[in-house]
Amino acid sequence: MSRKCEICGKGQVSGNTVSHSNRHSRRKWNANIQTVKVEENGTVTRKNVCTRCIRSGKVARA
């Protein structure tokens, strides 16, 4: 499954996890992507959509 929202393009972000002794190691934050059935032009398809787009009503769920 793709880690990118098909509506807004939100995806994975990378950065550092910093320990108490200030050691840095790489980590990643994944967007909360859900597979939902979306109605477009009278047809129902599956799309990978972030929860922000689902909540804000940017997609019409089938």
SVG drawing of the C-alpha trace seen along z (x, -y; Angstrom):
<svg xmlns="http://www.w3.org/2000/svg" viewBox="-23 -20 48 22">
<polyline fill="none" stroke="black" stroke-width="0.4" points="0.0,0.0 1.3,-3.4 2.1,-5.7 0.8,-8.7 -2.7,-10.3 -4.2,-10.3 -6.2,-13.5 -3.7,-16.0 -0.4,-14.2 0.5,-13.9 3.1,-11.2 6.0,-10.0 8.2,-12.5 11.6,-11.7 13.7,-13.1 15.7,-12.2 14.8,-10.5 16.8,-12.1 17.7,-10.2 18.3,-11.7 22.0,-11.7 21.3,-13.7 22.3,-10.8 20.5,-11.1 19.2,-8.3 17.0,-8.4 13.3,-7.6 10.1,-8.3 6.6,-9.4 4.0,-7.7 0.8,-9.5 -2.4,-7.9 -3.5,-6.5 -6.8,-4.5 -8.2,-2.6 -11.7,-3.8 -14.3,-3.3 -14.9,-6.7 -17.7,-7.6 -16.4,-9.5 -18.4,-10.3 -21.0,-7.7 -18.5,-4.9 -17.1,-3.4 -13.3,-3.0 -10.9,-2.4 -8.4,-5.1 -5.7,-5.6 -6.7,-8.7 -5.4,-10.3 -7.7,-10.7 -7.6,-14.5 -9.2,-14.4 -11.8,-11.9 -12.7,-14.1 -12.8,-17.3 -15.1,-15.9 -12.8,-16.2 -13.9,-12.7 -17.4,-11.4 -17.5,-7.9 -19.5,-5.3"/>
</svg>
